[in-house]
């Protein structure tokens, strides 16, 4: 079957090929739209899935024999599609006026083409299969359709329904709806997380190149309360496209530091939502202590502010925090619940403790998939007096000095604002001196299992 060429004239003698379904190329200028050309190196350039069966468009380097090849010609694809999907034999694809013939039922010309119907080019003896219908725009899948120099395959070509150059034929036993349901896969990417926002992204696979009319995102808190449903108009007929949202900038939601959220992307085709899986993330920073169920943080006093903690106790306490990392929820409740009052907020658990650092503090555990992925010890000073500020500064220095001694990685320190100082050790350990309202606090956070040993 003759090749289809974009904006190019390809001349040859008009002569019937012995296999009975092809003509040699004559002068032709393709009128199809959407000039999308892809490499033929893999041999497979496009595919269509109908009734759970996928049929691939195949290409090899072009020469004139492709036009009549029983594997690579345009008619060969139509025959293969009907053979693999329906188990039927199609013939009669041999002229600009011929009507396809099938061994069961019959083909009739139609002005309402649907997926699986056959397209005939009435000027250049070219055949294709309807892959998608979106209003009056028909996307076809085809073989032996090329760019101007015959090096790349023409994929996703479109024609307008009603164009006199083309005729569509529907099989009397084709039960496909005019617009099929999508076959979408949402491949989430690692979110970019900050304290009050996050950039969420995904790559969406659309192998059948159906026309998506809208895309969007759901955002919930950890208790499944819907915070935002965002929908936007977005026509995307590509086989793969990107989605991304800045939660604060685009969704208008300011997130809470140290808090877990859930989200879900979706695409819309013909008014029907096709969702991806539900994902979770936890914002960086320190969770407000007022999020506990009781609403009260452990009580500190001037006396507890003045407690002298030994270097050994600091090292022992960090080691104990590290031991908690990776525990299952079951382990956590079994070991800690009998001895401590545990407050729960979604996937975050708050435990008042006095057995670490010799002072009353909060132990804040964040879980993902019922496993502890973040362990934080946090002590809030009783006031913002000069004495408390000096004690906080001295205690923070003592902690990072002990961490420097034990950690294999070097310390990286920075200030998020004029009151804050944060020290990081290879994305494993975080030490923070900051303010909660008017009062200073110190936190120690295990972000990943420590490679160093604290004893």
TIRONU-957938 format. One record per residue (C-alpha): chain; x, y, z. Coordinates in steps of 0.001 Angstrom, whole numbers, m for minus. Layout:
# residues N
> A | X | Y | Z
...
# end
This chain:
# residues 455
> A | 0 | 0 | 0
> A | 1319 | 3376 | m920
> A | 3070 | 5501 | 1640
> A | 1680 | 8665 | 3168
> A | 4042 | 11656 | 3034
> A | 3646 | 15049 | 4723
> A | 3902 | 17997 | 2312
> A | 5988 | 15947 | m95
> A | 5434 | 14616 | m3611
> A | 6327 | 10992 | m4178
> A | 5944 | 9784 | m7744
> A | 5799 | 6337 | m9251
> A | 3978 | 4214 | m11739
> A | 389 | 3280 | m10983
> A | 521 | m501 | m11131
> A | m1199 | m3281 | m9214
> A | 1042 | m5325 | m6933
> A | 727 | m9087 | m7152
> A | m296 | m9540 | m3528
> A | m3654 | m8044 | m4457
> A | m4072 | m5188 | m2003
> A | m1561 | m2494 | m2901
> A | m692 | 88 | m5472
> A | 2682 | 1614 | m6130
> A | 2874 | 5245 | m5042
> A | 1524 | 7969 | m7255
> A | 1749 | 11749 | m6740
> A | 364 | 12574 | m3292
> A | 288 | 15390 | m766
> A | m1075 | 14339 | 2605
> A | m3821 | 16483 | 4116
> A | m3850 | 14939 | 7579
> A | m3131 | 17169 | 10567
> A | m942 | 16956 | 13683
> A | 2569 | 16585 | 12287
> A | 4083 | 14423 | 15018
> A | 7023 | 12317 | 13816
> A | 8882 | 9732 | 15879
> A | 11946 | 7536 | 15500
> A | 11472 | 4073 | 13980
> A | 14558 | 2610 | 15691
> A | 12549 | 375 | 18019
> A | 10381 | m914 | 15194
> A | 7194 | m55 | 17141
> A | 5935 | 3518 | 16843
> A | 2358 | 3441 | 18110
> A | m269 | 1062 | 19486
> A | m3990 | 723 | 20055
> A | m5788 | m1362 | 22676
> A | m9299 | m2634 | 21994
> A | m11095 | m5360 | 23980
> A | m7932 | m5763 | 26046
> A | m5821 | m6610 | 22975
> A | m2966 | m4312 | 21939
> A | m1964 | m4050 | 18285
> A | 1286 | m2287 | 17391
> A | 2151 | m140 | 14377
> A | 5412 | m1480 | 12915
> A | 8075 | 273 | 10855
> A | 11347 | m598 | 9163
> A | 13670 | 1630 | 7112
> A | 11796 | 2753 | 4021
> A | 12213 | 1476 | 501
> A | 9592 | 1008 | m2185
> A | 8894 | m2593 | m1151
> A | 7311 | m1318 | 2091
> A | 4295 | m181 | 61
> A | 3277 | m3776 | m609
> A | 4841 | m5503 | 2379
> A | 2534 | m7914 | 4206
> A | 3842 | m6659 | 7578
> A | 4748 | m2985 | 7152
> A | 2312 | m1543 | 4584
> A | m671 | 538 | 5649
> A | m3152 | m2180 | 4596
> A | m1147 | m4790 | 6517
> A | m1836 | m2918 | 9743
> A | m5585 | m2798 | 9081
> A | m5596 | m6524 | 8353
> A | m3537 | m7294 | 11466
> A | m5808 | m5166 | 13671
> A | m8972 | m6999 | 12622
> A | m7250 | m10375 | 12785
> A | m5818 | m9898 | 16300
> A | m8725 | m8015 | 17905
> A | m11723 | m9715 | 16261
> A | m10290 | m12875 | 14671
> A | m11570 | m11745 | 11253
> A | m10011 | m11547 | 7790
> A | m10210 | m8233 | 5934
> A | m9489 | m7784 | 2212
> A | m10371 | m5467 | m658
> A | m8038 | m2641 | 383
> A | m6854 | m1997 | m3137
> A | m8109 | 1316 | m4568
> A | m9395 | 4785 | m3747
> A | m12975 | 3573 | m4332
> A | m12926 | 34 | m2921
> A | m14994 | m965 | 94
> A | m13276 | m3230 | 2634
> A | m14480 | m6830 | 2666
> A | m14685 | m8989 | 5818
> A | m15406 | m12687 | 6317
> A | m18290 | m12033 | 8740
> A | m20794 | m9210 | 8435
> A | m19989 | m6244 | 6209
> A | m18491 | m2747 | 6085
> A | m20628 | 313 | 5441
> A | m19588 | 3923 | 4933
> A | m20350 | 6006 | 8034
> A | m20431 | 9673 | 8989
> A | m20119 | 8768 | 12695
> A | m16817 | 6878 | 12937
> A | m15838 | 5116 | 16137
> A | m12718 | 3372 | 17442
> A | m11778 | 420 | 15244
> A | m13388 | 1763 | 12071
> A | m11346 | 1931 | 8879
> A | m10292 | 5157 | 7164
> A | m9804 | 5272 | 3392
> A | m7924 | 8073 | 1664
> A | m9978 | 8777 | m1462
> A | m7015 | 10304 | m3318
> A | m3955 | 8219 | m2549
> A | m4873 | 4598 | m1668
> A | m3998 | 4794 | 1999
> A | m5718 | 2987 | 4871
> A | m5737 | 3499 | 8640
> A | m7650 | 2594 | 11803
> A | m9613 | 5072 | 13921
> A | m7908 | 5317 | 17311
> A | m9804 | 8151 | 18959
> A | m12826 | 10352 | 18311
> A | m13012 | 13789 | 19930
> A | m15865 | 15824 | 18466
> A | m15151 | 16188 | 14764
> A | m11452 | 15420 | 15170
> A | m10500 | 11833 | 14350
> A | m7092 | 10479 | 15430
> A | m5860 | 7492 | 13429
> A | m3166 | 4871 | 13857
> A | m1377 | 3860 | 10694
> A | 1685 | 2328 | 9084
> A | 3788 | 3491 | 6117
> A | 3193 | 7169 | 6887
> A | 6359 | 9248 | 6912
> A | 7966 | 12643 | 7223
> A | 9322 | 14296 | 4091
> A | 12599 | 12373 | 3921
> A | 11178 | 8964 | 4934
> A | 13181 | 8679 | 8172
> A | 10500 | 9086 | 10855
> A | 7003 | 7677 | 11349
> A | 3917 | 9857 | 11408
> A | 2119 | 9203 | 14716
> A | m1137 | 10687 | 16001
> A | m2285 | 12052 | 12624
> A | m5748 | 13624 | 12661
> A | m8481 | 14252 | 10107
> A | m11684 | 16231 | 10353
> A | m14932 | 14330 | 10118
> A | m16720 | 15467 | 6964
> A | m13509 | 16061 | 4975
> A | m14426 | 14772 | 1492
> A | m10926 | 13396 | 1009
> A | m11621 | 10600 | 3513
> A | m14272 | 7926 | 3923
> A | m14841 | 5938 | 7096
> A | m16132 | 2376 | 7097
> A | m17698 | 710 | 10118
> A | m18052 | m3032 | 10569
> A | m21578 | m4231 | 11308
> A | m20270 | m6178 | 14337
> A | m18122 | m3404 | 15830
> A | m19672 | m2657 | 19229
> A | m17139 | m38 | 20339
> A | m18583 | 3176 | 21723
> A | m17800 | 6323 | 19799
> A | m15408 | 7509 | 22500
> A | m13744 | 4765 | 24589
> A | m12788 | 4969 | 28246
> A | m9247 | 6047 | 28931
> A | m6400 | 3809 | 29987
> A | m4434 | 6254 | 32121
> A | m1561 | 5626 | 34529
> A | m484 | 8381 | 36932
> A | 3226 | 7990 | 37734
> A | 3918 | 10222 | 40736
> A | 7304 | 11916 | 41104
> A | 9024 | 12701 | 44416
> A | 7383 | 15860 | 45819
> A | 9445 | 18942 | 46605
> A | 8518 | 19603 | 50230
> A | 8928 | 22743 | 52310
> A | 7425 | 23857 | 55627
> A | 4272 | 25545 | 54298
> A | 4037 | 24319 | 50720
> A | 4986 | 21468 | 48423
> A | 5302 | 21011 | 44673
> A | 3481 | 17827 | 43662
> A | 4087 | 16301 | 40233
> A | 3417 | 13252 | 38078
> A | 3840 | 11911 | 34557
> A | 579 | 10595 | 33100
> A | 700 | 7739 | 30594
> A | m2057 | 7922 | 27968
> A | m1072 | 5070 | 25602
> A | m4229 | 5291 | 23513
> A | m3807 | 9071 | 23117
> A | m7381 | 9773 | 24186
> A | m8274 | 13434 | 24468
> A | m8151 | 14588 | 28087
> A | m10350 | 17651 | 28654
> A | m9466 | 18464 | 32284
> A | m6887 | 17598 | 34929
> A | m6919 | 18169 | 38656
> A | m5863 | 17334 | 42192
> A | m7481 | 16475 | 45528
> A | m5749 | 17510 | 48770
> A | m6752 | 16126 | 52176
> A | m5395 | 16370 | 55681
> A | m4266 | 13210 | 57469
> A | m7819 | 12658 | 58761
> A | m9244 | 12593 | 55217
> A | m10855 | 16024 | 55470
> A | m10926 | 17530 | 51961
> A | m8928 | 20759 | 51895
> A | m9085 | 21442 | 48163
> A | m10347 | 20033 | 44880
> A | m8608 | 21799 | 42012
> A | m9789 | 21338 | 38409
> A | m8521 | 23076 | 35280
> A | m9304 | 22806 | 31590
> A | m6409 | 21200 | 29772
> A | m6600 | 19466 | 26378
> A | m3886 | 16800 | 26336
> A | m3919 | 14165 | 23543
> A | m258 | 13139 | 24027
> A | 756 | 9598 | 24943
> A | 2537 | 11007 | 28040
> A | 2197 | 14408 | 29682
> A | 3277 | 16142 | 32890
> A | 1158 | 17430 | 35764
> A | 2366 | 19521 | 38701
> A | 912 | 21807 | 41379
> A | 2428 | 24226 | 43857
> A | 130 | 23680 | 46832
> A | 409 | 27229 | 48149
> A | 939 | 29096 | 44877
> A | m1659 | 27295 | 42723
> A | m4038 | 25554 | 45119
> A | m4038 | 28447 | 47579
> A | m3418 | 26248 | 50647
> A | m801 | 27192 | 53241
> A | 400 | 23987 | 54867
> A | 1400 | 23450 | 58493
> A | 5026 | 22508 | 59260
> A | 5695 | 18935 | 60339
> A | 2233 | 17778 | 59233
> A | 1082 | 14892 | 57041
> A | m1203 | 15386 | 54030
> A | m2726 | 13204 | 51317
> A | m3222 | 14002 | 47637
> A | m4504 | 12424 | 44437
> A | m4183 | 13481 | 40793
> A | m6886 | 12769 | 38213
> A | m7685 | 13341 | 34557
> A | m11126 | 13868 | 33008
> A | m12338 | 12380 | 29713
> A | m15907 | 13007 | 28581
> A | m16899 | 14138 | 32065
> A | m15542 | 11001 | 33767
> A | m12704 | 11218 | 36314
> A | m9832 | 8743 | 36056
> A | m7865 | 9020 | 39333
> A | m4363 | 7957 | 40261
> A | m3560 | 6394 | 43608
> A | m3650 | 8397 | 46855
> A | m214 | 9632 | 47995
> A | 1035 | 11102 | 51284
> A | 3744 | 13552 | 52264
> A | 4852 | 15306 | 55448
> A | 5939 | 18924 | 55439
> A | 9324 | 19860 | 56821
> A | 9848 | 21909 | 59941
> A | 8536 | 21553 | 63483
> A | 4927 | 20553 | 64119
> A | 3155 | 22993 | 66475
> A | 2763 | 21448 | 69884
> A | m805 | 22784 | 70063
> A | m1776 | 20062 | 67589
> A | m1865 | 17476 | 70372
> A | m5297 | 16134 | 71240
> A | m4997 | 17433 | 74796
> A | m3896 | 20810 | 73440
> A | m1126 | 21023 | 76051
> A | 2626 | 20612 | 75681
> A | 4715 | 19268 | 78573
> A | 5193 | 21973 | 81202
> A | 8630 | 23497 | 81563
> A | 9764 | 25698 | 84425
> A | 12715 | 27832 | 85307
> A | 14061 | 24865 | 87229
> A | 13848 | 22485 | 84238
> A | 15385 | 25189 | 82034
> A | 18388 | 25230 | 84368
> A | 18925 | 21446 | 84427
> A | 22499 | 20445 | 83629
> A | 22605 | 17611 | 81104
> A | 25799 | 15603 | 80716
> A | 27385 | 14849 | 77359
> A | 26783 | 11152 | 77975
> A | 23070 | 11783 | 78522
> A | 22847 | 13748 | 75275
> A | 24541 | 10925 | 73391
> A | 22349 | 8294 | 75081
> A | 19168 | 10236 | 74296
> A | 20002 | 10642 | 70611
> A | 20753 | 6922 | 70471
> A | 17336 | 6146 | 71996
> A | 15606 | 8397 | 69439
> A | 17451 | 6591 | 66666
> A | 16246 | 3230 | 67973
> A | 12621 | 4331 | 67456
> A | 13151 | 5073 | 63768
> A | 11589 | 2372 | 61593
> A | 9374 | 910 | 64328
> A | 5952 | m300 | 63242
> A | 2842 | 1318 | 64688
> A | 2147 | m1922 | 66517
> A | 5578 | m1855 | 68158
> A | 5158 | 1783 | 69128
> A | 1785 | 1289 | 70811
> A | 2840 | m1937 | 72516
> A | 5996 | m448 | 74021
> A | 5061 | 3175 | 74675
> A | 1323 | 3328 | 75260
> A | 1343 | 1525 | 78622
> A | 3842 | 4014 | 80066
> A | 2946 | 7286 | 78313
> A | m106 | 9271 | 77343
> A | m102 | 9280 | 73552
> A | m2006 | 11929 | 71602
> A | m2780 | 11268 | 67947
> A | m3307 | 13655 | 65036
> A | m3565 | 11723 | 61791
> A | m210 | 10046 | 61209
> A | 1560 | 12097 | 63899
> A | 1792 | 10982 | 67528
> A | 2708 | 13229 | 70476
> A | 4153 | 11747 | 73666
> A | 5190 | 13746 | 76759
> A | 8467 | 12326 | 78101
> A | 10819 | 13174 | 80953
> A | 13316 | 10330 | 80589
> A | 15465 | 11989 | 77891
> A | 17823 | 14896 | 78555
> A | 16566 | 15015 | 82180
> A | 13754 | 17461 | 81376
> A | 10041 | 17407 | 80295
> A | 9767 | 17417 | 76513
> A | 7612 | 16245 | 73623
> A | 8386 | 13158 | 71587
> A | 6808 | 13610 | 68141
> A | 6605 | 10521 | 65916
> A | 5511 | 10691 | 62266
> A | 4321 | 7511 | 60567
> A | 3978 | 6567 | 56900
> A | 2394 | 3227 | 55981
> A | 2210 | 2422 | 59723
> A | 5960 | 2773 | 60216
> A | 7888 | 5530 | 62010
> A | 9740 | 7680 | 59461
> A | 10521 | 10721 | 61608
> A | 11449 | 10967 | 65306
> A | 11683 | 14317 | 67061
> A | 12483 | 15330 | 70637
> A | 11522 | 18917 | 71450
> A | 11994 | 21018 | 74581
> A | 10326 | 24417 | 74881
> A | 11730 | 26845 | 77434
> A | 9449 | 28360 | 80059
> A | 10031 | 31988 | 79051
> A | 11984 | 34302 | 76793
> A | 13981 | 35827 | 79610
> A | 17624 | 36639 | 79110
> A | 18492 | 33712 | 81368
> A | 16378 | 31279 | 79332
> A | 17864 | 32555 | 76071
> A | 21410 | 32045 | 77372
> A | 20527 | 28564 | 78666
> A | 18986 | 27644 | 75307
> A | 22029 | 28847 | 73398
> A | 24433 | 26964 | 75660
> A | 22402 | 23733 | 75563
> A | 22145 | 23858 | 71748
> A | 25933 | 24270 | 71503
> A | 26435 | 21324 | 73854
> A | 24126 | 19141 | 71710
> A | 25772 | 19931 | 68380
> A | 29243 | 19509 | 69912
> A | 28282 | 15999 | 71022
> A | 26739 | 15310 | 67586
> A | 29938 | 16522 | 65904
> A | 31882 | 14042 | 68010
> A | 29675 | 11056 | 67155
> A | 28461 | 11664 | 63595
> A | 30562 | 10453 | 60673
> A | 29300 | 13287 | 58463
> A | 30158 | 16937 | 58951
> A | 27670 | 19506 | 60214
> A | 25992 | 21951 | 57834
> A | 24422 | 24905 | 59625
> A | 22192 | 27682 | 58294
> A | 19629 | 30219 | 59496
> A | 16084 | 30250 | 58108
> A | 15487 | 33610 | 59816
> A | 17099 | 35878 | 62416
> A | 15918 | 33692 | 65320
> A | 16588 | 30299 | 63807
> A | 19663 | 28138 | 63488
> A | 19494 | 24671 | 61970
> A | 22270 | 22078 | 61830
> A | 22051 | 19121 | 59442
> A | 24111 | 15954 | 59299
> A | 23815 | 14259 | 55901
> A | 19962 | 14312 | 55855
> A | 20009 | 11976 | 58878
> A | 20015 | 14255 | 61914
> A | 18621 | 17762 | 62354
> A | 19259 | 20063 | 65331
> A | 17179 | 23242 | 65568
> A | 17145 | 26252 | 67878
> A | 14138 | 28433 | 67152
> A | 11104 | 30144 | 68698
> A | 7528 | 29011 | 69228
> A | 5755 | 32305 | 69632
> A | 7876 | 34220 | 72125
> A | 9586 | 31237 | 73752
> A | 12722 | 29501 | 72461
> A | 12876 | 25776 | 71896
> A | 15393 | 23116 | 70884
> A | 14556 | 20079 | 68765
> A | 16480 | 16955 | 67770
> A | 15069 | 15129 | 64744
> A | 16018 | 11728 | 63302
> A | 15147 | 12032 | 59604
> A | 16775 | 8769 | 58493
> A | 18369 | 5896 | 60363
> A | 21693 | 7174 | 61699
> A | 24797 | 5555 | 60231
> A | 26724 | 6628 | 63324
> A | 26439 | 5056 | 66778
> A | 25454 | 7126 | 69834
> A | 26073 | 5474 | 73187
# end
